[in-house]
Amino acid sequence: MIIWGSISVAQSLIDERLIDEYRLISCPVFRGSGRLLFRDKGQSPDMKLSSAKALDRGAVLLKYAPRDGWSAG
């Protein structure tokens, strides 16, 4: 399942530990206001970087997997 633009659904899945892989695109822009993906500031799930790929115009695609082998189910 791919979730585009629904932070509420993503947060619910994160809370229940139902995400097997995170693919996040980091864009080189100034931070403004908005909702955070990970609810607790500074508290993200324990993840390990599995790959990183540079994209056009400075963006980076980062793939993370949960540590300790937990996965959906």
N, C-alpha and C positions, 0 to 999 in steps of 0.2 A: 504494500500500500504506500502510495506517495501522498504526502500532505502538503498542499500549497496554500499558504496564507491563513490557516486556521490554528492560531496559537492555542486556543482553548482545547481543541481535540488533541493536538500534540502534547500539551501539558498533562491531559488525562492519561494518555498512553505512557508517558514518561513516569507518572506517579505509580502506575500499575506494573512498571517494568516490562512493557510489551513491545519495546523497540529493539530489534536485532541489529540495526545499523543506522547510524546518523550520517547524512550527507549534507554538509553545511557549506554554503558559498560565502566566503568573506570578501567583501568589496572594500576598496580603499576610499572610504568616504568619512566625513566627520560624523560623529555620533550625535544624534538628536534625541528627541523624546520618543517614547513608544513603549510597548510591552516587551518584557524579557521572555525569551523562550524558557529558560530555567527559572522557576519561581523564586527560589531562595537566592538572593544576590550572593555570588561567590560560591554557591553550592550547586555543582552540576553532577550528573551521574558519573560514577567512576568509569572512565572510558580510556581506550588506547587508540592512538592514531594508527590506522591501517594503510592509508595512502594520502598523498597530497599531489595536486596537479595545478600548475599555473594556467590560468585562462587569459583571454584577451583583456586588455586594458587594466591589468594589475590584479584582477580578482583571482582567488584561489579556491579550488574545490577540495574540501577536507572530508575524508571518510573516517569515521570512528566506529569502533565496536565496543560493546560493554566488556569490562574486565571480569575476571573470575568466572567466565563461562556461562553466566546466566543469560537466558534468552526467553523469547516468548513461550508461553505455555507453562 
